[in-house]
Amino acid sequence: MNRGLFLKLVCQIIILLFFTFCSSKQPKVDLIDNDSPEGLLETATGVSLNFSDLGKSKLLLNTPKLIKSDNKDNQMIMECPIGMELIFYDSLKNIESVLIADYGKLFSKKQLLNVRENVQFYNYKNDTLFAEELIIDFAKDSIFSEKLVTFSNKEGRITGKKLKANSNFTYFEMSDISQSHVNYDL
């Protein structure tokens, strides 16, 4: 076979293969979550996020899995689908309170955190809140719930609905009280 003819044939095969591979359908990677209204998803495992204000730590989020997305309003949403721990610090970086839940979802623009399923929230005095669901408004330093909540401390325990409190429990209101218990052995 002639060397020129051979090179011409090889070039034609390469060009044919090039167009074949370029036109073939490539597997599509879908970065859009159908449950998330608009945004791209980013997923990370074994996450520790430190939230600070003017260089001072305010919160530490620990979660085995974090899913970050943006909705149609460009609001960042961080979801912790398999559990989370959120540690609140005071201005001296002392632990003020700790929140543990099986599920959590943070909305950045609204500065709201919705946690549910086996929620425990306790402060440095071991005042503890057990809840089915809590909504935390960081902008107002407030905690809300319309579902069943039990507040417990060394003085006793109270269970009800419609909770309104601040993040370290120095102030709280609860209505629709279904149970209460006072420790008289103080």
N, C-alpha and C positions, 0 to 999 in steps of 0.2 A: 504494500500500500504506500502511496506517495505521502511524504512527510507533510506537505502543505494541505492535502486532503484530510489527513488524520487530524491536524490542528483545527481545521475548519469544522470537522465533525465534533470534536471535543468542545469547541466554543459554542456550537449550536446546542449541544446537550446541556451545557452549563446554563445558557440563557433560558432554555426550556425549563430546567429544574428551578431556576430563580423565579420565573413567572408562576410556576406551579405552586411553589411554597409561599410566595407572596399573596397569591389569590386564595389559597386554602383558608378555611375558617380556623382561626386560632381559638383555643379555649378562652372563654370570657371570665374574667375575675370580677365579681360583683362586690363593690365596696359600699353599696348603698344598702342600708338596713330597711327592709320593708315595714318594720314596726316603727322606725324612726322617721319622722315626717320628711326630712330633707337630707341630712348630712352624711358625710363620710364617717365610717367607723374606724376607730383605732382601739385595739385590744391589747392589754398588758396583763401579765400575771406577776404575783408576788410584789405588789406595789406598796411603797411608803411615800406619801406626798406630804410635804411640809408647806403649810400655808402661812405666810407672814405678812405683817403690816409694818412698813418702814423698817424692815430688817429684823423685827422681833417676831418670833414664832407665836402664832395664835392657835393653830390647829395642826394635828398630825393625823393623817388618814392612813390606816393600814388595811389592805384588802387582798385576798388571794387572786381576785380578778377584777379588772377595771375596764369598762367599755366607755369610750369618749365619742361623742357625736355632736353635731351642730344641727339645730332645727331651722325652719324656714326664716326665723327672725334673727339668725346668727347668734343664738343663745347656745353656749356650750352646755352640754348635758353630760354628766359623769354618772355612770350606773355601776353599782356594785351588786351583781346578781347572786353571788354566793357567800355573802357575809362581809362585814366591815367592823372596824373599830375606829372611833374618832376621839382623839384626846384633845381637850381644851386646855390651854395654858393661860395663866394670868400674866401680868406685865413683867414679873420676875422669873418667868418660865417655870413656875410651880404648876403642877397638875391641878386644875380647878375642877374638872369633871371629865367623865369618860362615857361614851355612848357605844353600845354594842348592838348590832342588829343582823338578821339574816339577809336583809335586802336594803339597799339604799339608793336614792337617786337625787343628785344635786343639780339644781338649775342655776347657772352662774349669774345671769342678768337679774333675775328675781331674788337672788341670794336666799333660796329656799332649799331645804333638804327634807325629803320625804323618806322616812324609814319605817319598815314594817317587819312583822314576824319575829317573835322572841326578842323584843326590844328591851334593853336594860340601859338605864342612864343613871349614873351615880356621881356624887360629888365627893370632895375631900373629907366631908364629915360622915360619909357612908349613908347619906340620905339617898334612897334608891327609888327609881321610878321603873315599874314594869308596865309595858304597854303592847297592844296589838299593832298600833301605828302612831307615829308622831310626825308632826310637821314643825321644822325648826326654821324660824325666820332670823337669819343672821343680822340683817339690817336693823331689826328691832330688838335683838337679844331676847327673843321670845320662843316659847314652845307651846304648841297647840295640839289638841286631839279631840276628836268627836267620838272616839271608840273607847272601849274599856281600858282603864288605867288604874294601877295600884301604886300608891305612894307609901313608902315604908321608911321609918327611922327608929332610933332607940326609944322614942316615946310611944310608938304604935304604928298602926297601919290604917289606911283609908282607901276604899275602892269606889270608883265612880266613872262618870263620863264628862265630856266637855271640859277638858283641862286647859288652863292658861297659866304659864309660869315663865320665869326667866331661866337662863341656862345654868345657874348654880343653885337654884331652888330657894333662894332667900325670900322669894315671893311666889306664891301660887294660889290659884282659885280652882275649885272643882265643884261641879254640880252633878245632879242625878246620882247621888251617893247611894250605893247599894250595900256596903259593908263598912264597918269601922271597928277598930280594936285599940284600946289604950293600955299601955304597960304601966301598972300601978307600982311595980317594984323598982322604981327609979331611985 
